[in-house]
Amino acid sequence: MSLLKEPDFGTPARPGEATVDVTIDGVAVSVPPGTSVMRAAKHAGIEVPKLCATDSLEAFGSCRLCVVEIDGAKGTPASCTTPCTPGMVVHTQTERVAKLRRGVMELYISDHPLDCLTCSANGDCELQDMAGVTGLREVRYGSGVDAGANHMDLLTDSSNPYFDFEASKCIVCSRCVRACDEVQGTLALTIEGRGFDSKVSPGGVDFLSSECVSCGACVQACPTATLQERSVVELGMPTRSVITTCAYCGVGCSFKAEMRGDELVRMVPYKDGGANEGHSCVKGRFAFGYATHPDRVLAPMVRDSIADEWREVSWEEAIGFTARRLLEIQAEHGSGSIGAITSSRCTNEEVYVVQKMVRAAFGNNNVDTCARVCHSPTGYGLKQTFGTSAGTQDFKSVDDADVIMIIGANPTDGHPVFASRMKRRLRQGAKLIVIDPRRTDIVRSPHIEAQYHLPLAPGTNVAIVNALAHVVVTEGLTDAAFVAERCEGYAEWAAFIARPENSPEAVEAETGVPAADVRAAARLYATGGNAAIYYGLGVTEHSQGSTMVMGMANLAMATGNIGRRGVGVNPLRGQNNVQGSCDMGSFPHELPGYRHVSDESVRDIYNELWGVSILDEPGLRIPNMFDAALDGSFRALYVQGEDIAQSDPNTRHVQGALAAMDLVVVQDLFVNETAKFAHVLLPGTSFLEKDGTFTNAERRINRVRPVMAPRTGKHEWEIVCEIAQAMGYPMSYTHPREIMDEIALTTPTFAGVSFAKLDEVGSIQWPCNEKAPLGTPIMHVDGFVRGKGRFVETQYVATPERSTRKYPLILTTGRILSQYNVGAQTRRTANSTWHPEDVLELHPHDAEVRGISDGDTVSLASRVGKTTLRAVIADRMPVGVCYTTFHHPVTGANVVTTEHSDWATNCPEYKVTAVQVELVTARREAEEGRAAVPVAGE
């Protein structure tokens, strides 16, 4: 698909039926009430000149280029700010408006560098276009030293690593400022000064030092070369584009990959993207350079021992070596001695063939995925209560929320594009409740402040959600009609939740949250209108992660906040295709579509199609694989695109398990931490080379289209098929569309999905079948998937990981905006400008008693491991709680996380680790030490 210039209607669309009839330049057109004259003209096929207007922003009316004449109206109103009225007759091309427009353009051009032929935006500049449209042929106001005061000597701000701000070319249209406000919600830009002295300013400092988050909205909105990507300056304007899907977080933004020949120039968010609607974040917009980074592994490598050096081999040798060793290990140690881990960074089709290889070629169910260590409690908890393992809403649903409850999630850093939509709704008046040990940015940001922030002690989530539900039940705030009609098990659950030990007062000492705040938050959630829950890994990565998911489901059902827009229980999935990897049958107990391997009718579908006999017993989970490797019964592992040696907890345990195996096969872009223990390294493909689909956090299936051929010479699904064939199992496809066809044939929730349909409609949210041929944005509308929603008792059980005299602090972990997961991709881009290292946030009190100052190097130790990193003093956590990210392998934060895990799914308890922090080197000493080192050549 190629679409460089998307249509721009000047102002946003208005909802409703087209009931307003107007005539524009003799053309009759009908539009919804509230539609601007400019937009109506575009619908009529008439272009009205404009500079300050764009359909991603509300009308502003500052450039005066879009003036028109209207029969019966005085003057020449701006068409962008003038709404259509019934019977209106508009003239866009009269002599009077033409003269006015030329006069306006003269003023703009008189204060603008006339370097069009050498300008990086030549051919893609709206100012240049409008000069032509208005027929401007001369500028009467002089030029050069005789032209009077102008802005052509203003300096360029090149502080941002991805784009420049060339102030001399700014026409002060305010589009960048408004985009930062209306689209992103950061409000980092402003118009400084008045009149002739007006200029765009990033808060009085340069872009890098400002509050700008480099989302690119300002760059996209700029009509000139004032804000321009450096990649465009260096490579030139793109000539074609391919619509594809971002490979970072679970928002699943659609992008136009804009190309010049076979070289990627820039990524531009696609206006028709169902998840992002033309917005982006710094990762998806700019951090794509890793795909062509010199660290990329482009040829297969093998070695007999991890002590040996790698040697490059042909694909044939690598595949033959892998298949032969897998068969030898099975012959010696049994069928169940090998297994695989699928990747949430690969397409649905690539994941599907790996789990098929395990079940059909390996002959076991030893397949798991990274969701084991992030959102497996979501799958378990929501299936127990609602009947399906996925979120209930589409992202647009938040536009109808009156109360937003965020639990254990940091959307501004982890899911920034959705966070922008959420913040827009909050600025419109929705109320906010944040339940998190840490005061995240969304608690207080421009024009937003949470009504309640409940800074609970890490590990006490279930106690808090039970206390919220206790208030709902004991104060008569239950939606009795909804519960009676739609749910079961309420009486037993209500009796349990009403017990005194679940009251806010009873749990206050455990959670650290004042009972009065819990009661007030519960009342707001239950009575504030449409109430939606959004949650993240701060919910799931606990020993009671599954219990907490069921607790949130109970709360939503009790208040009737399920089955319509603006409500729901919504997991904010971390990786781009973690939902899809689960959908595809990557769990050892489930086949595609979350159907248990013990279900004979489901097994029969695959037995007949695949020509095998699938085992009816679940295989090994990831933690079981590690334990079995150490006891000698699990001997070989195929790892598809996951760096388990960095991302999984208790790093030494993981490394010990990998070192104990006879064969570790890693399929990835780079030599990562896991590859250090591998015997075979199969080069993977970046998202720019993939052909298939991703499924985002809202169940949206999006096409991923290749913008270039695989740099490795093979697609990842081809590699897997060839390994299976080399092991003696016939598995072959000619194109990934055939894999999706097989998925649709065998998986009820995907029954109506095909590449052809996705290319036609853009994206689809499963379930997609005969009942819902265009997908299902909102789940559980008329009834729950399981029939009736099920209330489940959620007994609070304190985590076994407790602070002690030796380890008196509690460590919790999370992400930061500029980096992604273990950083394999983002660390190989300029995103490291913002986050070059992992740091440890310490509360001022905890730092003071340890003699630690801001910037000091400290040791972070738990009972299982130790690392060092730099301390940052911050009061965003309660006393006794510290925080770090896990993006850099040099820090290896997971060396300190423990083996504790969720009782139902084995999801690790990353969020609660008892630690001690001690001073290693004071910042001043470290700086003096560096200064004392002689420089070469001195």
Disulfide bonds with the S-S distance in Angstrom:
none
